[in-house]
Amino acid sequence: MMELQLQKLRKAANMSQQEMADALGVKKRTYGSWERGEATMSFPQAIECARVLGCTTDALAGIKQQSYADETQANLNDYYESMDDESKAAITETARIMSGKE
């Protein structure tokens, strides 16, 4: 559901609802109603949300674009997406070391 993705993406960007509302030029109450699914934003507002969050409108809507020919790579990506920031940093560093890339 879009409201769940909007909140998830905002939190991943370390932004408060007030910061998002300010960046979008709307009231905090309006922004919060979008996250809770009580109101629907317009498409131009969704585009602006995506711009502020550095993602696509598909990501806001929870549509996954990435596909992998290798099922293991797809599983790894799913695991990564479910991790908190500290775990992501640890696994990224581990992968860098294991790859031999400096």
N, C-alpha and C positions, 0 to 999 in steps of 0.2 A: 504494500500500500504506500502511496506516495507520502502521506504524512509521516510514516515511520522512517522512510528514507530521508526525508527532509531533515528530521531531527538528528538522525544518525550522521548525516553528512555535515550538518552544522557543528555537532559536537566533535567530529573528527577534525574540523577546521579550527577547533578551540575558540568558537565564537558563542557569545551569549545570545539569547533571543533579542535583547535590546540592541546589540551590535548588528545583528542581521537586519532588524527593523530599520535602524538608522542607515545602513548601507543601501537598503532598498527604498528608503524614503516613505515608509509606512509606519503606522503606530505599532507598538509592541503587541497590543491586543490583536490587531489584524494579523500580524505574523504568527502569533501563537495559535490563532484559530486555524491557520493553514496547517501547522504541525499536528494539531489535534484532529484534523479532518472535519472541523465544524464549518469551514468555508473553503471554497475552491478559488485558487488564484487564476488569473488570466494567463494565457500563453506568453504574452510579453513579460509578465511578472515571473513566470517560470524560467524564461530565458535569462532574466536578470539574476534570479536566484542562482542559477547554474554558473553564471559569470562570476558572481561574488564567491561562490564556493569552489570555483575552479574545476567544475565537472560538466557533464553533459545533461541535457534534459532527460535523456534516457536513464542516466544514473539517478536523477531525482525520482523518476517513476519506477525505479527498481528493475529496469530492463538491463540485463547483462549482455554486453556486446561481444566480449571476448569468447572465442571458442578455441579449443585446443585439439589437435589431432591425436596427441598423446594423453590418454586418460589419467596417467599419473601426474602430469603437469596440471591438468584441470583440478585434480584433487588437492595438490599442493596449493594452488591458488585459492581454492575454497577454504582450506585451513588457514592460510594467511589472512584472508578477509575476516575471519572470525576472531582473530587475535587482538589483544589490546596493544597500545603503542609500544610498551616496553618489550613485549614478546616479539612484535614485528621487528624492532630494532635488533634484538638478539638473533633472530633467525636470519635476518638480512646479513648481519656480520658473519654468522656461521657459514652462510652460502657463499659469501665473498671469499672467505678463507679457503673453503673447500674447492672453489673454482680455480684457485691459483691466480686470480686477477688482483692486481694491486691498484 
